[in-house]
Amino acid sequence: MQLEEYFEVFAPDDIRIKGHRIGIEDVINYHLKAYTSQQILQELPSLNLLSQYARTPEKPLG
């Protein structure tokens, strides 16, 4: 996995998910609040599960 496939760096403090206006800090903040991947998708529905797993250490559902 190449980071450039998933992120766009606009500035050192402005890193966004490629193709979205969602910053990685948004996903990280939900993860730190113990949201599951499914809950994050409910909050950020424009993300897909595959792109989300590229950013979170959570184990795949199964």
PDBQT receptor file of N, H, CA, C and O in Angstrom, charges set to zero:
ATOM      1  N   MET A   1       0.839  -1.174   0.000  1.00  0.00    +0.000 N 
ATOM      2  CA  MET A   1       0.000   0.000   0.000  1.00  0.00    +0.000 C 
ATOM      3  C   MET A   1       0.888   1.243   0.000  1.00  0.00    +0.000 C 
ATOM      4  O   MET A   1       1.764   1.380   0.854  1.00  0.00    +0.000 OA
ATOM      5  N   GLN A   2       0.672   2.125  -0.929  1.00  0.00    +0.000 N 
ATOM      6  H   GLN A   2      -0.040   2.013  -1.623  1.00  0.00    +0.000 HD
ATOM      7  CA  GLN A   2       1.374   3.401  -0.994  1.00  0.00    +0.000 C 
ATOM      8  C   GLN A   2       0.473   4.479  -0.390  1.00  0.00    +0.000 C 
ATOM      9  O   GLN A   2      -0.707   4.561  -0.731  1.00  0.00    +0.000 OA
ATOM     10  N   LEU A   3       1.014   5.291   0.491  1.00  0.00    +0.000 N 
ATOM     11  H   LEU A   3       1.973   5.224   0.768  1.00  0.00    +0.000 HD
ATOM     12  CA  LEU A   3       0.208   6.327   1.135  1.00  0.00    +0.000 C 
ATOM     13  C   LEU A   3      -0.432   7.277   0.131  1.00  0.00    +0.000 C 
ATOM     14  O   LEU A   3      -1.543   7.760   0.346  1.00  0.00    +0.000 OA
ATOM     15  N   GLU A   4       0.273   7.543  -0.969  1.00  0.00    +0.000 N 
ATOM     16  H   GLU A   4       1.176   7.151  -1.143  1.00  0.00    +0.000 HD
ATOM     17  CA  GLU A   4      -0.240   8.462  -1.975  1.00  0.00    +0.000 C 
ATOM     18  C   GLU A   4      -1.544   7.966  -2.606  1.00  0.00    +0.000 C 
ATOM     19  O   GLU A   4      -2.308   8.755  -3.163  1.00  0.00    +0.000 OA
ATOM     20  N   GLU A   5      -1.791   6.665  -2.517  1.00  0.00    +0.000 N 
ATOM     21  H   GLU A   5      -1.170   6.024  -2.065  1.00  0.00    +0.000 HD
ATOM     22  CA  GLU A   5      -3.026   6.103  -3.057  1.00  0.00    +0.000 C 
ATOM     23  C   GLU A   5      -4.234   6.521  -2.229  1.00  0.00    +0.000 C 
ATOM     24  O   GLU A   5      -5.358   6.520  -2.732  1.00  0.00    +0.000 OA
ATOM     25  N   TYR A   6      -4.017   6.877  -0.972  1.00  0.00    +0.000 N 
ATOM     26  H   TYR A   6      -3.104   6.878  -0.564  1.00  0.00    +0.000 HD
ATOM     27  CA  TYR A   6      -5.112   7.138  -0.049  1.00  0.00    +0.000 C 
ATOM     28  C   TYR A   6      -5.185   8.564   0.472  1.00  0.00    +0.000 C 
ATOM     29  O   TYR A   6      -6.249   9.002   0.910  1.00  0.00    +0.000 OA
ATOM     30  N   PHE A   7      -4.074   9.303   0.436  1.00  0.00    +0.000 N 
ATOM     31  H   PHE A   7      -3.210   8.948   0.080  1.00  0.00    +0.000 HD
ATOM     32  CA  PHE A   7      -4.037  10.631   1.040  1.00  0.00    +0.000 C 
ATOM     33  C   PHE A   7      -3.591  11.703   0.061  1.00  0.00    +0.000 C 
ATOM     34  O   PHE A   7      -2.832  11.453  -0.875  1.00  0.00    +0.000 OA
ATOM     35  N   GLU A   8      -4.095  12.917   0.316  1.00  0.00    +0.000 N 
ATOM     36  H   GLU A   8      -4.712  13.119   1.077  1.00  0.00    +0.000 HD
ATOM     37  CA  GLU A   8      -3.613  14.107  -0.378  1.00  0.00    +0.000 C 
ATOM     38  C   GLU A   8      -3.080  15.048   0.694  1.00  0.00    +0.000 C 
ATOM     39  O   GLU A   8      -3.793  15.369   1.645  1.00  0.00    +0.000 OA
ATOM     40  N   VAL A   9      -1.847  15.489   0.553  1.00  0.00    +0.000 N 
ATOM     41  H   VAL A   9      -1.268  15.228  -0.220  1.00  0.00    +0.000 HD
ATOM     42  CA  VAL A   9      -1.234  16.381   1.525  1.00  0.00    +0.000 C 
ATOM     43  C   VAL A   9      -1.270  17.790   0.954  1.00  0.00    +0.000 C 
ATOM     44  O   VAL A   9      -0.608  18.091  -0.039  1.00  0.00    +0.000 OA
ATOM     45  N   PHE A  10      -2.060  18.652   1.603  1.00  0.00    +0.000 N 
ATOM     46  H   PHE A  10      -2.598  18.407   2.409  1.00  0.00    +0.000 HD
ATOM     47  CA  PHE A  10      -2.159  20.051   1.188  1.00  0.00    +0.000 C 
ATOM     48  C   PHE A  10      -1.204  20.924   1.988  1.00  0.00    +0.000 C 
ATOM     49  O   PHE A  10      -0.703  21.934   1.494  1.00  0.00    +0.000 OA
ATOM     50  N   ALA A  11      -0.960  20.523   3.224  1.00  0.00    +0.000 N 
ATOM     51  H   ALA A  11      -1.367  19.702   3.626  1.00  0.00    +0.000 HD
ATOM     52  CA  ALA A  11      -0.027  21.196   4.130  1.00  0.00    +0.000 C 
ATOM     53  C   ALA A  11       0.302  20.182   5.223  1.00  0.00    +0.000 C 
ATOM     54  O   ALA A  11      -0.401  19.181   5.360  1.00  0.00    +0.000 OA
ATOM     55  N   PRO A  12       1.348  20.419   5.998  1.00  0.00    +0.000 N 
ATOM     56  CA  PRO A  12       1.682  19.456   7.052  1.00  0.00    +0.000 C 
ATOM     57  C   PRO A  12       0.529  19.166   8.018  1.00  0.00    +0.000 C 
ATOM     58  O   PRO A  12       0.429  18.068   8.565  1.00  0.00    +0.000 OA
ATOM     59  N   ASP A  13      -0.335  20.154   8.220  1.00  0.00    +0.000 N 
ATOM     60  H   ASP A  13      -0.254  21.047   7.776  1.00  0.00    +0.000 HD
ATOM     61  CA  ASP A  13      -1.475  19.954   9.121  1.00  0.00    +0.000 C 
ATOM     62  C   ASP A  13      -2.802  19.821   8.370  1.00  0.00    +0.000 C 
ATOM     63  O   ASP A  13      -3.866  19.952   8.974  1.00  0.00    +0.000 OA
ATOM     64  N   ASP A  14      -2.750  19.566   7.079  1.00  0.00    +0.000 N 
ATOM     65  H   ASP A  14      -1.885  19.459   6.588  1.00  0.00    +0.000 HD
ATOM     66  CA  ASP A  14      -3.961  19.405   6.271  1.00  0.00    +0.000 C 
ATOM     67  C   ASP A  14      -3.798  18.202   5.329  1.00  0.00    +0.000 C 
ATOM     68  O   ASP A  14      -3.470  18.349   4.151  1.00  0.00    +0.000 OA
ATOM     69  N   ILE A  15      -4.035  17.025   5.881  1.00  0.00    +0.000 N 
ATOM     70  H   ILE A  15      -4.302  16.905   6.837  1.00  0.00    +0.000 HD
ATOM     71  CA  ILE A  15      -3.943  15.784   5.118  1.00  0.00    +0.000 C 
ATOM     72  C   ILE A  15      -5.351  15.232   4.981  1.00  0.00    +0.000 C 
ATOM     73  O   ILE A  15      -6.039  15.003   5.976  1.00  0.00    +0.000 OA
ATOM     74  N   ARG A  16      -5.770  15.022   3.755  1.00  0.00    +0.000 N 
ATOM     75  H   ARG A  16      -5.211  15.208   2.947  1.00  0.00    +0.000 HD
ATOM     76  CA  ARG A  16      -7.144  14.591   3.499  1.00  0.00    +0.000 C 
ATOM     77  C   ARG A  16      -7.176  13.253   2.787  1.00  0.00    +0.000 C 
ATOM     78  O   ARG A  16      -6.216  12.836   2.139  1.00  0.00    +0.000 OA
ATOM     79  N   ILE A  17      -8.298  12.607   2.930  1.00  0.00    +0.000 N 
ATOM     80  H   ILE A  17      -9.078  12.945   3.456  1.00  0.00    +0.000 HD
ATOM     81  CA  ILE A  17      -8.516  11.348   2.245  1.00  0.00    +0.000 C 
ATOM     82  C   ILE A  17      -8.718  11.661   0.769  1.00  0.00    +0.000 C 
ATOM     83  O   ILE A  17      -9.526  12.518   0.411  1.00  0.00    +0.000 OA
ATOM     84  N   LYS A  18      -7.990  10.969  -0.071  1.00  0.00    +0.000 N 
ATOM     85  H   LYS A  18      -7.334  10.273   0.220  1.00  0.00    +0.000 HD
ATOM     86  CA  LYS A  18      -7.999  11.242  -1.505  1.00  0.00    +0.000 C 
ATOM     87  C   LYS A  18      -9.423  11.174  -2.053  1.00  0.00    +0.000 C 
ATOM     88  O   LYS A  18     -10.149  10.208  -1.818  1.00  0.00    +0.000 OA
ATOM     89  N   GLY A  19      -9.804  12.215  -2.784  1.00  0.00    +0.000 N 
ATOM     90  H   GLY A  19      -9.214  12.999  -2.975  1.00  0.00    +0.000 HD
ATOM     91  CA  GLY A  19     -11.122  12.272  -3.393  1.00  0.00    +0.000 C 
ATOM     92  C   GLY A  19     -12.213  12.779  -2.467  1.00  0.00    +0.000 C 
ATOM     93  O   GLY A  19     -13.388  12.788  -2.835  1.00  0.00    +0.000 OA
ATOM     94  N   HIS A  20     -11.831  13.203  -1.260  1.00  0.00    +0.000 N 
ATOM     95  H   HIS A  20     -10.876  13.196  -0.961  1.00  0.00    +0.000 HD
ATOM     96  CA  HIS A  20     -12.803  13.687  -0.273  1.00  0.00    +0.000 C 
ATOM     97  C   HIS A  20     -12.290  14.973   0.347  1.00  0.00    +0.000 C 
ATOM     98  O   HIS A  20     -11.116  15.321   0.220  1.00  0.00    +0.000 OA
ATOM     99  N   ARG A  21     -13.189  15.668   1.017  1.00  0.00    +0.000 N 
ATOM    100  H   ARG A  21     -14.142  15.385   1.121  1.00  0.00    +0.000 HD
ATOM    101  CA  ARG A  21     -12.767  16.821   1.801  1.00  0.00    +0.000 C 
ATOM    102  C   ARG A  21     -12.593  16.434   3.264  1.00  0.00    +0.000 C 
ATOM    103  O   ARG A  21     -12.434  17.299   4.125  1.00  0.00    +0.000 OA
ATOM    104  N   ILE A  22     -12.621  15.146   3.540  1.00  0.00    +0.000 N 
ATOM    105  H   ILE A  22     -12.750  14.444   2.841  1.00  0.00    +0.000 HD
ATOM    106  CA  ILE A  22     -12.512  14.637   4.897  1.00  0.00    +0.000 C 
ATOM    107  C   ILE A  22     -11.037  14.514   5.267  1.00  0.00    +0.000 C 
ATOM    108  O   ILE A  22     -10.258  13.877   4.559  1.00  0.00    +0.000 OA
ATOM    109  N   GLY A  23     -10.670  15.127   6.377  1.00  0.00    +0.000 N 
ATOM    110  H   GLY A  23     -11.303  15.644   6.953  1.00  0.00    +0.000 HD
ATOM    111  CA  GLY A  23      -9.298  15.029   6.848  1.00  0.00    +0.000 C 
ATOM    112  C   GLY A  23      -9.077  13.738   7.610  1.00  0.00    +0.000 C 
ATOM    113  O   GLY A  23     -10.008  13.184   8.195  1.00  0.00    +0.000 OA
ATOM    114  N   ILE A  24      -7.854  13.266   7.600  1.00  0.00    +0.000 N 
ATOM    115  H   ILE A  24      -7.098  13.716   7.125  1.00  0.00    +0.000 HD
ATOM    116  CA  ILE A  24      -7.590  12.031   8.338  1.00  0.00    +0.000 C 
ATOM    117  C   ILE A  24      -7.839  12.220   9.831  1.00  0.00    +0.000 C 
ATOM    118  O   ILE A  24      -8.161  11.263  10.535  1.00  0.00    +0.000 OA
ATOM    119  N   GLU A  25      -7.689  13.453  10.313  1.00  0.00    +0.000 N 
ATOM    120  H   GLU A  25      -7.427  14.230   9.741  1.00  0.00    +0.000 HD
ATOM    121  CA  GLU A  25      -7.944  13.686  11.730  1.00  0.00    +0.000 C 
ATOM    122  C   GLU A  25      -9.417  13.432  12.082  1.00  0.00    +0.000 C 
ATOM    123  O   GLU A  25      -9.724  13.061  13.215  1.00  0.00    +0.000 OA
ATOM    124  N   ASP A  26     -10.316  13.628  11.130  1.00  0.00    +0.000 N 
ATOM    125  H   ASP A  26     -10.066  13.930  10.210  1.00  0.00    +0.000 HD
ATOM    126  CA  ASP A  26     -11.731  13.338  11.384  1.00  0.00    +0.000 C 
ATOM    127  C   ASP A  26     -11.932  11.846  11.653  1.00  0.00    +0.000 C 
ATOM    128  O   ASP A  26     -12.613  11.469  12.607  1.00  0.00    +0.000 OA
ATOM    129  N   VAL A  27     -11.344  11.012  10.818  1.00  0.00    +0.000 N 
ATOM    130  H   VAL A  27     -10.791  11.318  10.043  1.00  0.00    +0.000 HD
ATOM    131  CA  VAL A  27     -11.462   9.561  10.986  1.00  0.00    +0.000 C 
ATOM    132  C   VAL A  27     -10.759   9.122  12.270  1.00  0.00    +0.000 C 
ATOM    133  O   VAL A  27     -11.277   8.287  13.011  1.00  0.00    +0.000 OA
ATOM    134  N   ILE A  28      -9.590   9.681  12.527  1.00  0.00    +0.000 N 
ATOM    135  H   ILE A  28      -9.169  10.360  11.925  1.00  0.00    +0.000 HD
ATOM    136  CA  ILE A  28      -8.847   9.333  13.737  1.00  0.00    +0.000 C 
ATOM    137  C   ILE A  28      -9.632   9.715  14.984  1.00  0.00    +0.000 C 
ATOM    138  O   ILE A  28      -9.679   8.946  15.944  1.00  0.00    +0.000 OA
ATOM    139  N   ASN A  29     -10.248  10.892  14.981  1.00  0.00    +0.000 N 
ATOM    140  H   ASN A  29     -10.210  11.516  14.201  1.00  0.00    +0.000 HD
ATOM    141  CA  ASN A  29     -11.033  11.318  16.143  1.00  0.00    +0.000 C 
ATOM    142  C   ASN A  29     -12.192  10.369  16.417  1.00  0.00    +0.000 C 
ATOM    143  O   ASN A  29     -12.454  10.038  17.574  1.00  0.00    +0.000 OA
ATOM    144  N   TYR A  30     -12.888   9.926  15.378  1.00  0.00    +0.000 N 
ATOM    145  H   TYR A  30     -12.675  10.194  14.438  1.00  0.00    +0.000 HD
ATOM    146  CA  TYR A  30     -13.950   8.939  15.587  1.00  0.00    +0.000 C 
ATOM    147  C   TYR A  30     -13.372   7.642  16.140  1.00  0.00    +0.000 C 
ATOM    148  O   TYR A  30     -13.950   7.039  17.044  1.00  0.00    +0.000 OA
ATOM    149  N   HIS A  31     -12.251   7.219  15.608  1.00  0.00    +0.000 N 
ATOM    150  H   HIS A  31     -11.782   7.709  14.873  1.00  0.00    +0.000 HD
ATOM    151  CA  HIS A  31     -11.619   5.981  16.071  1.00  0.00    +0.000 C 
ATOM    152  C   HIS A  31     -11.218   6.101  17.547  1.00  0.00    +0.000 C 
ATOM    153  O   HIS A  31     -11.401   5.159  18.318  1.00  0.00    +0.000 OA
ATOM    154  N   LEU A  32     -10.680   7.242  17.935  1.00  0.00    +0.000 N 
ATOM    155  H   LEU A  32     -10.531   8.008  17.309  1.00  0.00    +0.000 HD
ATOM    156  CA  LEU A  32     -10.284   7.452  19.329  1.00  0.00    +0.000 C 
ATOM    157  C   LEU A  32     -11.486   7.492  20.271  1.00  0.00    +0.000 C 
ATOM    158  O   LEU A  32     -11.357   7.220  21.464  1.00  0.00    +0.000 OA
ATOM    159  N   LYS A  33     -12.646   7.829  19.731  1.00  0.00    +0.000 N 
ATOM    160  H   LYS A  33     -12.751   8.050  18.762  1.00  0.00    +0.000 HD
ATOM    161  CA  LYS A  33     -13.890   7.815  20.528  1.00  0.00    +0.000 C 
ATOM    162  C   LYS A  33     -14.522   6.424  20.546  1.00  0.00    +0.000 C 
ATOM    163  O   LYS A  33     -15.655   6.253  20.996  1.00  0.00    +0.000 OA
ATOM    164  N   ALA A  34     -13.776   5.430  20.051  1.00  0.00    +0.000 N 
ATOM    165  H   ALA A  34     -12.856   5.569  19.686  1.00  0.00    +0.000 HD
ATOM    166  CA  ALA A  34     -14.184   4.017  20.053  1.00  0.00    +0.000 C 
ATOM    167  C   ALA A  34     -15.338   3.724  19.099  1.00  0.00    +0.000 C 
ATOM    168  O   ALA A  34     -16.084   2.767  19.311  1.00  0.00    +0.000 OA
ATOM    169  N   TYR A  35     -15.495   4.532  18.055  1.00  0.00    +0.000 N 
ATOM    170  H   TYR A  35     -14.890   5.309  17.883  1.00  0.00    +0.000 HD
ATOM    171  CA  TYR A  35     -16.483   4.219  17.018  1.00  0.00    +0.000 C 
ATOM    172  C   TYR A  35     -16.004   2.996  16.242  1.00  0.00    +0.000 C 
ATOM    173  O   TYR A  35     -14.808   2.850  15.987  1.00  0.00    +0.000 OA
ATOM    174  N   THR A  36     -16.921   2.131  15.872  1.00  0.00    +0.000 N 
ATOM    175  H   THR A  36     -17.892   2.250  16.079  1.00  0.00    +0.000 HD
ATOM    176  CA  THR A  36     -16.567   1.013  14.991  1.00  0.00    +0.000 C 
ATOM    177  C   THR A  36     -16.493   1.547  13.560  1.00  0.00    +0.000 C 
ATOM    178  O   THR A  36     -16.902   2.675  13.285  1.00  0.00    +0.000 OA
ATOM    179  N   SER A  37     -15.976   0.734  12.672  1.00  0.00    +0.000 N 
ATOM    180  H   SER A  37     -15.644  -0.182  12.895  1.00  0.00    +0.000 HD
ATOM    181  CA  SER A  37     -15.930   1.144  11.266  1.00  0.00    +0.000 C 
ATOM    182  C   SER A  37     -17.325   1.425  10.735  1.00  0.00    +0.000 C 
ATOM    183  O   SER A  37     -17.523   2.379   9.982  1.00  0.00    +0.000 OA
ATOM    184  N   GLN A  38     -18.290   0.603  11.122  1.00  0.00    +0.000 N 
ATOM    185  H   GLN A  38     -18.129  -0.172  11.733  1.00  0.00    +0.000 HD
ATOM    186  CA  GLN A  38     -19.668   0.819  10.663  1.00  0.00    +0.000 C 
ATOM    187  C   GLN A  38     -20.211   2.152  11.172  1.00  0.00    +0.000 C 
ATOM    188  O   GLN A  38     -20.897   2.856  10.432  1.00  0.00    +0.000 OA
ATOM    189  N   GLN A  39     -19.919   2.507  12.407  1.00  0.00    +0.000 N 
ATOM    190  H   GLN A  39     -19.361   1.935  13.009  1.00  0.00    +0.000 HD
ATOM    191  CA  GLN A  39     -20.382   3.785  12.953  1.00  0.00    +0.000 C 
ATOM    192  C   GLN A  39     -19.711   4.963  12.253  1.00  0.00    +0.000 C 
ATOM    193  O   GLN A  39     -20.347   5.988  12.008  1.00  0.00    +0.000 OA
ATOM    194  N   ILE A  40     -18.432   4.819  11.934  1.00  0.00    +0.000 N 
ATOM    195  H   ILE A  40     -17.915   3.987  12.133  1.00  0.00    +0.000 HD
ATOM    196  CA  ILE A  40     -17.733   5.882  11.205  1.00  0.00    +0.000 C 
ATOM    197  C   ILE A  40     -18.367   6.058   9.829  1.00  0.00    +0.000 C 
ATOM    198  O   ILE A  40     -18.546   7.186   9.369  1.00  0.00    +0.000 OA
ATOM    199  N   LEU A  41     -18.706   4.959   9.172  1.00  0.00    +0.000 N 
ATOM    200  H   LEU A  41     -18.561   4.043   9.546  1.00  0.00    +0.000 HD
ATOM    201  CA  LEU A  41     -19.358   5.045   7.862  1.00  0.00    +0.000 C 
ATOM    202  C   LEU A  41     -20.704   5.738   7.947  1.00  0.00    +0.000 C 
ATOM    203  O   LEU A  41     -21.103   6.431   7.011  1.00  0.00    +0.000 OA
ATOM    204  N   GLN A  42     -21.413   5.561   9.057  1.00  0.00    +0.000 N 
ATOM    205  H   GLN A  42     -21.090   4.998   9.817  1.00  0.00    +0.000 HD
ATOM    206  CA  GLN A  42     -22.685   6.262   9.238  1.00  0.00    +0.000 C 
ATOM    207  C   GLN A  42     -22.462   7.764   9.359  1.00  0.00    +0.000 C 
ATOM    208  O   GLN A  42     -23.266   8.555   8.867  1.00  0.00    +0.000 OA
ATOM    209  N   GLU A  43     -21.380   8.155  10.006  1.00  0.00    +0.000 N 
ATOM    210  H   GLU A  43     -20.726   7.512  10.405  1.00  0.00    +0.000 HD
ATOM    211  CA  GLU A  43     -21.062   9.575  10.173  1.00  0.00    +0.000 C 
ATOM    212  C   GLU A  43     -20.442  10.183   8.918  1.00  0.00    +0.000 C 
ATOM    213  O   GLU A  43     -20.656  11.356   8.611  1.00  0.00    +0.000 OA
ATOM    214  N   LEU A  44     -19.670   9.370   8.200  1.00  0.00    +0.000 N 
ATOM    215  H   LEU A  44     -19.496   8.418   8.450  1.00  0.00    +0.000 HD
ATOM    216  CA  LEU A  44     -18.960   9.830   6.997  1.00  0.00    +0.000 C 
ATOM    217  C   LEU A  44     -19.323   8.895   5.834  1.00  0.00    +0.000 C 
ATOM    218  O   LEU A  44     -18.480   8.122   5.379  1.00  0.00    +0.000 OA
ATOM    219  N   PRO A  45     -20.560   8.960   5.355  1.00  0.00    +0.000 N 
ATOM    220  CA  PRO A  45     -21.036   7.974   4.378  1.00  0.00    +0.000 C 
ATOM    221  C   PRO A  45     -20.339   8.012   3.022  1.00  0.00    +0.000 C 
ATOM    222  O   PRO A  45     -20.468   7.067   2.244  1.00  0.00    +0.000 OA
ATOM    223  N   SER A  46     -19.608   9.075   2.724  1.00  0.00    +0.000 N 
ATOM    224  H   SER A  46     -19.503   9.842   3.356  1.00  0.00    +0.000 HD
ATOM    225  CA  SER A  46     -18.928   9.109   1.421  1.00  0.00    +0.000 C 
ATOM    226  C   SER A  46     -17.684   8.221   1.402  1.00  0.00    +0.000 C 
ATOM    227  O   SER A  46     -17.135   7.949   0.334  1.00  0.00    +0.000 OA
ATOM    228  N   LEU A  47     -17.238   7.768   2.576  1.00  0.00    +0.000 N 
ATOM    229  H   LEU A  47     -17.685   7.990   3.443  1.00  0.00    +0.000 HD
ATOM    230  CA  LEU A  47     -16.110   6.835   2.631  1.00  0.00    +0.000 C 
ATOM    231  C   LEU A  47     -16.616   5.422   2.352  1.00  0.00    +0.000 C 
ATOM    232  O   LEU A  47     -17.783   5.106   2.586  1.00  0.00    +0.000 OA
ATOM    233  N   ASN A  48     -15.728   4.594   1.856  1.00  0.00    +0.000 N 
ATOM    234  H   ASN A  48     -14.780   4.851   1.667  1.00  0.00    +0.000 HD
ATOM    235  CA  ASN A  48     -16.090   3.191   1.753  1.00  0.00    +0.000 C 
ATOM    236  C   ASN A  48     -15.256   2.413   2.757  1.00  0.00    +0.000 C 
ATOM    237  O   ASN A  48     -14.243   2.911   3.248  1.00  0.00    +0.000 OA
ATOM    238  N   LEU A  49     -15.675   1.207   3.057  1.00  0.00    +0.000 N 
ATOM    239  H   LEU A  49     -16.498   0.802   2.658  1.00  0.00    +0.000 HD
ATOM    240  CA  LEU A  49     -15.035   0.423   4.101  1.00  0.00    +0.000 C 
ATOM    241  C   LEU A  49     -13.578   0.106   3.781  1.00  0.00    +0.000 C 
ATOM    242  O   LEU A  49     -12.739   0.117   4.681  1.00  0.00    +0.000 OA
ATOM    243  N   LEU A  50     -13.264  -0.173   2.534  1.00  0.00    +0.000 N 
ATOM    244  H   LEU A  50     -13.946  -0.182   1.803  1.00  0.00    +0.000 HD
ATOM    245  CA  LEU A  50     -11.893  -0.489   2.168  1.00  0.00    +0.000 C 
ATOM    246  C   LEU A  50     -10.967   0.691   2.436  1.00  0.00    +0.000 C 
ATOM    247  O   LEU A  50      -9.880   0.510   2.986  1.00  0.00    +0.000 OA
ATOM    248  N   SER A  51     -11.382   1.898   2.053  1.00  0.00    +0.000 N 
ATOM    249  H   SER A  51     -12.265   2.046   1.606  1.00  0.00    +0.000 HD
ATOM    250  CA  SER A  51     -10.524   3.059   2.286  1.00  0.00    +0.000 C 
ATOM    251  C   SER A  51     -10.392   3.338   3.777  1.00  0.00    +0.000 C 
ATOM    252  O   SER A  51      -9.364   3.838   4.233  1.00  0.00    +0.000 OA
ATOM    253  N   GLN A  52     -11.429   3.014   4.529  1.00  0.00    +0.000 N 
ATOM    254  H   GLN A  52     -12.264   2.607   4.158  1.00  0.00    +0.000 HD
ATOM    255  CA  GLN A  52     -11.372   3.230   5.962  1.00  0.00    +0.000 C 
ATOM    256  C   GLN A  52     -10.393   2.262   6.623  1.00  0.00    +0.000 C 
ATOM    257  O   GLN A  52      -9.645   2.669   7.512  1.00  0.00    +0.000 OA
ATOM    258  N   TYR A  53     -10.377   0.998   6.215  1.00  0.00    +0.000 N 
ATOM    259  H   TYR A  53     -10.985   0.668   5.493  1.00  0.00    +0.000 HD
ATOM    260  CA  TYR A  53      -9.435   0.042   6.792  1.00  0.00    +0.000 C 
ATOM    261  C   TYR A  53      -8.000   0.409   6.465  1.00  0.00    +0.000 C 
ATOM    262  O   TYR A  53      -7.091   0.011   7.194  1.00  0.00    +0.000 OA
ATOM    263  N   ALA A  54      -7.770   1.136   5.418  1.00  0.00    +0.000 N 
ATOM    264  H   ALA A  54      -8.508   1.459   4.826  1.00  0.00    +0.000 HD
ATOM    265  CA  ALA A  54      -6.413   1.588   5.103  1.00  0.00    +0.000 C 
ATOM    266  C   ALA A  54      -5.928   2.593   6.132  1.00  0.00    +0.000 C 
ATOM    267  O   ALA A  54      -4.725   2.830   6.252  1.00  0.00    +0.000 OA
ATOM    268  N   ARG A  55      -6.853   3.187   6.875  1.00  0.00    +0.000 N 
ATOM    269  H   ARG A  55      -7.829   2.995   6.777  1.00  0.00    +0.000 HD
ATOM    270  CA  ARG A  55      -6.508   4.229   7.847  1.00  0.00    +0.000 C 
ATOM    271  C   ARG A  55      -6.663   3.826   9.302  1.00  0.00    +0.000 C 
ATOM    272  O   ARG A  55      -6.141   4.516  10.178  1.00  0.00    +0.000 OA
ATOM    273  N   THR A  56      -7.357   2.738   9.594  1.00  0.00    +0.000 N 
ATOM    274  H   THR A  56      -7.780   2.177   8.883  1.00  0.00    +0.000 HD
ATOM    275  CA  THR A  56      -7.572   2.365  10.987  1.00  0.00    +0.000 C 
ATOM    276  C   THR A  56      -6.981   0.999  11.282  1.00  0.00    +0.000 C 
ATOM    277  O   THR A  56      -6.997   0.119  10.422  1.00  0.00    +0.000 OA
ATOM    278  N   PRO A  57      -6.464   0.811  12.480  1.00  0.00    +0.000 N 
ATOM    279  CA  PRO A  57      -5.865  -0.483  12.813  1.00  0.00    +0.000 C 
ATOM    280  C   PRO A  57      -6.886  -1.538  13.223  1.00  0.00    +0.000 C 
ATOM    281  O   PRO A  57      -6.503  -2.648  13.594  1.00  0.00    +0.000 OA
ATOM    282  N   GLU A  58      -8.148  -1.223  13.164  1.00  0.00    +0.000 N 
ATOM    283  H   GLU A  58      -8.459  -0.322  12.862  1.00  0.00    +0.000 HD
ATOM    284  CA  GLU A  58      -9.196  -2.142  13.573  1.00  0.00    +0.000 C 
ATOM    285  C   GLU A  58      -9.181  -3.413  12.730  1.00  0.00    +0.000 C 
ATOM    286  O   GLU A  58      -8.887  -3.374  11.536  1.00  0.00    +0.000 OA
ATOM    287  N   LYS A  59      -9.498  -4.527  13.355  1.00  0.00    +0.000 N 
ATOM    288  H   LYS A  59      -9.737  -4.559  14.326  1.00  0.00    +0.000 HD
ATOM    289  CA  LYS A  59      -9.553  -5.801  12.623  1.00  0.00    +0.000 C 
ATOM    290  C   LYS A  59     -10.773  -5.817  11.706  1.00  0.00    +0.000 C 
ATOM    291  O   LYS A  59     -11.795  -5.223  12.047  1.00  0.00    +0.000 OA
ATOM    292  N   PRO A  60     -10.696  -6.472  10.568  1.00  0.00    +0.000 N 
ATOM    293  CA  PRO A  60     -11.849  -6.584   9.674  1.00  0.00    +0.000 C 
ATOM    294  C   PRO A  60     -13.012  -7.300  10.362  1.00  0.00    +0.000 C 
ATOM    295  O   PRO A  60     -12.820  -8.173  11.208  1.00  0.00    +0.000 OA
ATOM    296  N   LEU A  61     -14.218  -6.902   9.970  1.00  0.00    +0.000 N 
ATOM    297  H   LEU A  61     -14.374  -6.193   9.282  1.00  0.00    +0.000 HD
ATOM    298  CA  LEU A  61     -15.396  -7.561  10.496  1.00  0.00    +0.000 C 
ATOM    299  C   LEU A  61     -15.442  -8.993   9.987  1.00  0.00    +0.000 C 
ATOM    300  O   LEU A  61     -15.002  -9.268   8.871  1.00  0.00    +0.000 OA
ATOM    301  N   GLY A  62     -15.966  -9.898  10.787  1.00  0.00    +0.000 N 
ATOM    302  H   GLY A  62     -16.323  -9.674  11.693  1.00  0.00    +0.000 HD
ATOM    303  CA  GLY A  62     -16.022 -11.249  10.281  1.00  0.00    +0.000 C 
ATOM    304  C   GLY A  62     -16.593 -12.241  11.172  1.00  0.00    +0.000 C 
ATOM    305  O   GLY A  62     -16.677 -13.416  10.816  1.00  0.00    +0.000 OA
TER     306      GLY A  62
